[in-house]
Amino acid sequence: MANWFCNNEPVEHVSISDRAFQYGDGLFETIAIREHKPRLWEYHVQRLAKGCARLRISMPDEDDLLQNLHDALRQGRAATAYCMAKIIVSSGAGLRGYGRNVAAEPAVFFGVFEATRQPQEFYRDGVNIVLCKTHLATKSVTAGLKTLNRLEQVLARSELTDSGAFEGLTLDADGNVICGTMSNVFFVANNKIITPSLDDCGVEGVMRRHIMTTLSEHELAVDIGTLHSTDLQDVDEVFVANSQFGVMPVKSCGDLKWPVGGVTQKVMSILADNGVVECGL
């Protein structure tokens, strides 16, 4: 069960004229709360600021965001040693029609949820993934952002219902691997780590950024490149990552099989030492 708050007051309803409901006109961040603190907070705020600038929504004050988040955690019923929070920034209520004021004053909502702990064997043995039939539209002005319009992810995620797979990989129109329905993906080939470019579509995950930054500090480079779905047979290891579960090894995608190799294990070890407790085996 989630508890939702706005202006430090519990909320159960949103105005039907809110543009988040009408048009998906807004952004969101889903934040891991670990030991009562928001993990990767600065990365979440920076991505939110980038999104607000792109959508021409006034960026909420960072100090106010953090204070309201802590107030929501204090008032909510989730155990804040290990839970998750969601911040929704809507462009607010408005008149009917697509057009709105250039600099919309936002409505900001804070939700607090119980977090799901993934089984330890997933981190040890890896998970199964599939290729989704739903492709991502390219050249989008909102590429990289976490807008409230997640229809592509909804459709792609629904493909997993009968598969039993942990995650599904989404492709662009040219068949290039972009990201998972809820994660970013990394490949290891000849001991080199590669992650897809997100210039044209996909979401720039905060854990993706944390991995790339942290590995760079340990003199492990992550290359940004293009990998076609047919190239999956040539990679040695695969792992996926998001803000909630950290890093998860992948053991199969259809008929393709991969080991939980040494590079993936090293990445997980480094991340475990840098705040991602889920990766500590």
N, C-alpha and C positions, 0 to 999 in steps of 0.2 A: 504494500500500500504506500502511496506517495502522499506527502503533505506539501501543499502549494501555498506560497505567500507572495504578496505584493504590498510594498510599502509597510513591511513588517506585520501585515494583517493576513490571517488565513483567508484563502479564496477557494471557492469551489466552482465558480462560474466565470466565464469571460463574455464580454459583450459580443453580440452577434455582428456588430458593425466593426469589430476589431479586424484590421487588415491582415493579421496573422491567420485568422479564420477565413476571411474572404479570399485572400490571394496568396497565402503563404509568404507574406511580405515581412520578413524578419529573419533572425538568426538564432542559433542556439549553441550552447556549449555543454557537454556532459563531462563532469569532473569527478575524478576519483578522490574520495576523502579517505585518507590513511592517517591513523593516529591523530584524528580530530582536525587534520589540516588538509587543505586542497592541494593535491599533487600537480605539479607543472602549472601553477597558477599564472605565472608570467606569460607562458606560451599561450594559454587560453585567452588571456586579456589581449595579447597582441593580435591573435587571430580575429578576435571579436572586433577590435578596433579597425583592422583591415576590412572586415566585412561591412562594418557600419559606414566606412568611407565609401566603399564600392556601392552600397545600396542607398547612400545619402540619408542615413539615419544618424542623428546626433549620438555620439558615443557617450554612454553613461560614465560618470566619474568613477575612476578605478577604486578609490578609497570607499566610496559609497557601495560599490558592487561587493567589495570584500566584507564590509560591515554587515550588509544585508544578507550575504551568504552565511556568515557566522550566526546572525540572528535566526535565520531559517534552520540552521543545524541545531541551534539551542532549543528552538521551539518544536522541531520535528520529533517524530517517534523512533527514527532509525538510530541504531547504535553507531555513533560517529567515530569509533575507532576503526571501522571498516564499513563504509557505505558509499553512496554516490549522490551527486547533486547535479541538477540541470538548471541552467539559466536560459530563459527565453527572452529575447529582445524583439518586441514587435514594433512596427512603425506606428502602432496605436489605432484608435478608432478614427473613422473618417467617413466622408460622404461616399455614396455609391460611385463607382467608376475607378479605372486604373490609376488615373492621375492623382497626385498628392503634392503637398508642399515639398519643396526641394530638400529642406532640412527638417525631417520629421522628428518630433519629440517622442521618444520611445516610451512604451509601456514595458516594464521589466518584471518578470515572474521568476520565482525561485522554487524549485521542487527538490525534495529530499526523499531518497529511495533506499531501501535495503539493497545491498550489493550481492551479486551472485559470485560465489567462489568457484572457480573452475577446478575440476578434479586434478589431483596432483599427477596422475598418470598421463594427462594430456601434455603436461610440460616435460615429462620424462620420455614418453613414447611417441609423441606427436599426434596430430589430428588429421582427419580426412576432409578434403575440400572437393568442390566440383567447379566446373566452368559453367557460368550462367548463360542462358540464351539471351537474356536482356542485355543489350549493349548501351553504353553511355553516349549521350549526345556530345559532340565535340565543338570546340571554338565557342564555348559558353562564356558570357561575361561574368558568370558567377563561379567559374572553374576555381577549385581549391577551397571555396568557402563552405561553411556549414549553414546553408540557408534552411528555412523551414520547409522548402519544397524537396521532399525526399522520395518522390514517386518512383524514380528509377530504382532506388534501393529497396523500396517496398515490393516492387514487382520482382526484382532479382532475388530478394530474400524469400519470397513466397515459393520460389522454385526449390528451396531446400526442404520443404515440409516433409516430403516422402523419401528424401534421400538419406537422412540420418547424418548428413555432413555437418561439420562444425561451421564451415564458412563457404561462401561461393565467390569465385573470382569474376569480376566484370571486365569486359573488353570494350574497346572503342569500335567505331565503325569499320576500321581497317583490321580488326582482329588482334590488336595489341593489348596485352594485359595492362590494366590500369590500377585496380585496387580491389579489395574485398567489399562485400556489402556493408561491413561494419569495421573494416580494418585496412591498413596499408600492407603491402606485400614486399618481401625482399627475397632475392635469389642469390645463391652462391654458385659461382662457376669458376673453376680453376683458382680457388681460394680468394676470389674477388667478390665483393658484395655489391649487388646492383638493385636499385629500386626504380620503378617506372617514373617518368616525367609526368607531372600533373599540371602542365601548362594549359592544356586544352580541356581537361575534364578530371573528375575525381575530387577527393577531399585531402587537403594537406593536414594530416593528423598530427596532434601535438606529440604523440609517442614517436611517430616517424621522425619528427624534428629532434626529439630528445635522443633518439638512437644515433642519428647522424652527428649531432653535436658531441655526444659523449664518446662515441667511437673515434671521432677525430682527435679528441683529447688523449686517446690511447693509441694514436698513430695507426688507426684502422680506417681507411677511406671507404666511403660509400659512394659509388658512382651512380649518377642519374642517367638513365638511358631508356632505350626502347627494346622491348622483348615481345615478339609475336607469340601467340598461343602455340604455334607449331615448334617454337624453340624450347618449350618446357622440357622436352625429352633430353635436352642437352645440358640442363643445369644439374648440379650435384646436391644442393640442399635448398630448402624453401622454408621461410618462416613468415608469419603474419604478426601484426602488432596493432594494438589500440590502447587508448588511455586507461581502460579498465582492467584488462587481463595482462597487459604488458607485452611480452613476446611469447608466441606459441609456435613450436616446431610443426611442420607439415610433413606427414608421412606418405600421403597419397593424394592423387587427383585422377579419378577414373582409373585407367590401367597403369598410370605412371606411379612409381614408388621411389621414395627417397629415405635415406637414413637421417636420424638426428645426429648430424655430423659435428665435427670438431669446431668449425667456425660458428655454427649456431650455438653450440654449448658455450663457447667463449663469449659471444655476444650476451647471452643470458647471464653469465657470471658477472660481466662488467655492469650490466643493467641492475642486477641484484645488489651490487655494491654502490649503486647510484640512485637509490630510492625506489626501485621497482621490486618490492618485496616478493611479488608473485613468482619472479624468476629464480628465486633461491631454492634450489633442489636439496 
